[in-house]
Amino acid sequence: MPELSLRFAKPADIDALAALHVAIWRDTYRDLAPAEAFSALDVPRRKLFWQEKFENPAAGQCILLAEVDGQLAGFTLASSSSNPEFGEMAEIKFLYVSGDFKRQGIGKRLINEASRHLAEAGYRSAGLGVVEGNEPAVRFYRALGGKEAGRYTDAGPLWRSRNIIYAWPDITLLTAMS
């Protein structure tokens, strides 16, 4: 049985995190994102993004990595939200699991641990945005008890995607998952 472990990311993880982020993003959005977004999103661009997150963390920020037998399998980024549609909710900004590791409970473990961190930072509720058309993600968040709480258009910089907000008004619904 493969061994799953979760840990907080550190700056030394930036290269691997950026490469995994691009690979999963391209797989997830291959039928949803415009071609120009694919050509613009590359590992150097994501390395800069992750460097910025480590150098200037948002309030309550948590970057967690999931590893299976030492191999990076997924990640999450959660913190305060800069998106006004989220109001006072914390935002789970990214929750990505590699296709090689889907349906093994990794996404659930990541969201659970990120939510625990957010609750410890004082947040009572959490939400996230799902790109319209990403039906596997919609099913996953609904199965976790997420309720549709609004819609917004992402400001970019690569793609002005239309998104559905899924919310958990009581963050303990996510922290209590086993």
Secondary structure as a PSIPRED ss2 file (coil, helix, strand):
# PSIPRED VFORMAT (PSIPRED V4.0)

   1 M C   1.000  0.000  0.000
   2 P C   1.000  0.000  0.000
   3 E C   1.000  0.000  0.000
   4 L E   0.000  0.000  1.000
   5 S E   0.000  0.000  1.000
   6 L E   0.000  0.000  1.000
   7 R E   0.000  0.000  1.000
   8 F E   0.000  0.000  1.000
   9 A C   1.000  0.000  0.000
  10 K C   1.000  0.000  0.000
  11 P H   0.000  1.000  0.000
  12 A H   0.000  1.000  0.000
  13 D H   0.000  1.000  0.000
  14 I H   0.000  1.000  0.000
  15 D H   0.000  1.000  0.000
  16 A H   0.000  1.000  0.000
  17 L H   0.000  1.000  0.000
  18 A H   0.000  1.000  0.000
  19 A H   0.000  1.000  0.000
  20 L H   0.000  1.000  0.000
  21 H H   0.000  1.000  0.000
  22 V H   0.000  1.000  0.000
  23 A H   0.000  1.000  0.000
  24 I H   0.000  1.000  0.000
  25 W H   0.000  1.000  0.000
  26 R H   0.000  1.000  0.000
  27 D H   0.000  1.000  0.000
  28 T H   0.000  1.000  0.000
  29 Y C   1.000  0.000  0.000
  30 R C   1.000  0.000  0.000
  31 D C   1.000  0.000  0.000
  32 L C   1.000  0.000  0.000
  33 A C   1.000  0.000  0.000
  34 P C   1.000  0.000  0.000
  35 A H   0.000  1.000  0.000
  36 E H   0.000  1.000  0.000
  37 A H   0.000  1.000  0.000
  38 F H   0.000  1.000  0.000
  39 S H   0.000  1.000  0.000
  40 A H   0.000  1.000  0.000
  41 L C   1.000  0.000  0.000
  42 D C   1.000  0.000  0.000
  43 V H   0.000  1.000  0.000
  44 P H   0.000  1.000  0.000
  45 R H   0.000  1.000  0.000
  46 R H   0.000  1.000  0.000
  47 K H   0.000  1.000  0.000
  48 L H   0.000  1.000  0.000
  49 F H   0.000  1.000  0.000
  50 W H   0.000  1.000  0.000
  51 Q H   0.000  1.000  0.000
  52 E H   0.000  1.000  0.000
  53 K H   0.000  1.000  0.000
  54 F H   0.000  1.000  0.000
  55 E H   0.000  1.000  0.000
  56 N C   1.000  0.000  0.000
  57 P C   1.000  0.000  0.000
  58 A C   1.000  0.000  0.000
  59 A C   1.000  0.000  0.000
  60 G C   1.000  0.000  0.000
  61 Q C   1.000  0.000  0.000
  62 C E   0.000  0.000  1.000
  63 I E   0.000  0.000  1.000
  64 L E   0.000  0.000  1.000
  65 L E   0.000  0.000  1.000
  66 A E   0.000  0.000  1.000
  67 E E   0.000  0.000  1.000
  68 V E   0.000  0.000  1.000
  69 D C   1.000  0.000  0.000
  70 G C   1.000  0.000  0.000
  71 Q E   0.000  0.000  1.000
  72 L E   0.000  0.000  1.000
  73 A E   0.000  0.000  1.000
  74 G E   0.000  0.000  1.000
  75 F E   0.000  0.000  1.000
  76 T E   0.000  0.000  1.000
  77 L E   0.000  0.000  1.000
  78 A E   0.000  0.000  1.000
  79 S E   0.000  0.000  1.000
  80 S E   0.000  0.000  1.000
  81 S C   1.000  0.000  0.000
  82 S C   1.000  0.000  0.000
  83 N C   1.000  0.000  0.000
  84 P H   0.000  1.000  0.000
  85 E H   0.000  1.000  0.000
  86 F H   0.000  1.000  0.000
  87 G C   1.000  0.000  0.000
  88 E C   1.000  0.000  0.000
  89 M C   1.000  0.000  0.000
  90 A E   0.000  0.000  1.000
  91 E E   0.000  0.000  1.000
  92 I E   0.000  0.000  1.000
  93 K E   0.000  0.000  1.000
  94 F E   0.000  0.000  1.000
  95 L E   0.000  0.000  1.000
  96 Y E   0.000  0.000  1.000
  97 V E   0.000  0.000  1.000
  98 S C   1.000  0.000  0.000
  99 G H   0.000  1.000  0.000
 100 D H   0.000  1.000  0.000
 101 F H   0.000  1.000  0.000
 102 K C   1.000  0.000  0.000
 103 R C   1.000  0.000  0.000
 104 Q C   1.000  0.000  0.000
 105 G C   1.000  0.000  0.000
 106 I H   0.000  1.000  0.000
 107 G H   0.000  1.000  0.000
 108 K H   0.000  1.000  0.000
 109 R H   0.000  1.000  0.000
 110 L H   0.000  1.000  0.000
 111 I H   0.000  1.000  0.000
 112 N H   0.000  1.000  0.000
 113 E H   0.000  1.000  0.000
 114 A H   0.000  1.000  0.000
 115 S H   0.000  1.000  0.000
 116 R H   0.000  1.000  0.000
 117 H H   0.000  1.000  0.000
 118 L H   0.000  1.000  0.000
 119 A H   0.000  1.000  0.000
 120 E H   0.000  1.000  0.000
 121 A C   1.000  0.000  0.000
 122 G C   1.000  0.000  0.000
 123 Y C   1.000  0.000  0.000
 124 R C   1.000  0.000  0.000
 125 S C   1.000  0.000  0.000
 126 A E   0.000  0.000  1.000
 127 G E   0.000  0.000  1.000
 128 L E   0.000  0.000  1.000
 129 G E   0.000  0.000  1.000
 130 V E   0.000  0.000  1.000
 131 V E   0.000  0.000  1.000
 132 E C   1.000  0.000  0.000
 133 G C   1.000  0.000  0.000
 134 N C   1.000  0.000  0.000
 135 E H   0.000  1.000  0.000
 136 P H   0.000  1.000  0.000
 137 A H   0.000  1.000  0.000
 138 V H   0.000  1.000  0.000
 139 R H   0.000  1.000  0.000
 140 F H   0.000  1.000  0.000
 141 Y H   0.000  1.000  0.000
 142 R H   0.000  1.000  0.000
 143 A H   0.000  1.000  0.000
 144 L C   1.000  0.000  0.000
 145 G C   1.000  0.000  0.000
 146 G C   1.000  0.000  0.000
 147 K E   0.000  0.000  1.000
 148 E E   0.000  0.000  1.000
 149 A E   0.000  0.000  1.000
 150 G E   0.000  0.000  1.000
 151 R E   0.000  0.000  1.000
 152 Y E   0.000  0.000  1.000
 153 T E   0.000  0.000  1.000
 154 D C   1.000  0.000  0.000
 155 A C   1.000  0.000  0.000
 156 G C   1.000  0.000  0.000
 157 P C   1.000  0.000  0.000
 158 L C   1.000  0.000  0.000
 159 W C   1.000  0.000  0.000
 160 R C   1.000  0.000  0.000
 161 S C   1.000  0.000  0.000
 162 R E   0.000  0.000  1.000
 163 N E   0.000  0.000  1.000
 164 I E   0.000  0.000  1.000
 165 I E   0.000  0.000  1.000
 166 Y E   0.000  0.000  1.000
 167 A E   0.000  0.000  1.000
 168 W E   0.000  0.000  1.000
 169 P C   1.000  0.000  0.000
 170 D C   1.000  0.000  0.000
 171 I C   1.000  0.000  0.000
 172 T H   0.000  1.000  0.000
 173 L H   0.000  1.000  0.000
 174 L H   0.000  1.000  0.000
 175 T H   0.000  1.000  0.000
 176 A C   1.000  0.000  0.000
 177 M C   1.000  0.000  0.000
 178 S C   1.000  0.000  0.000
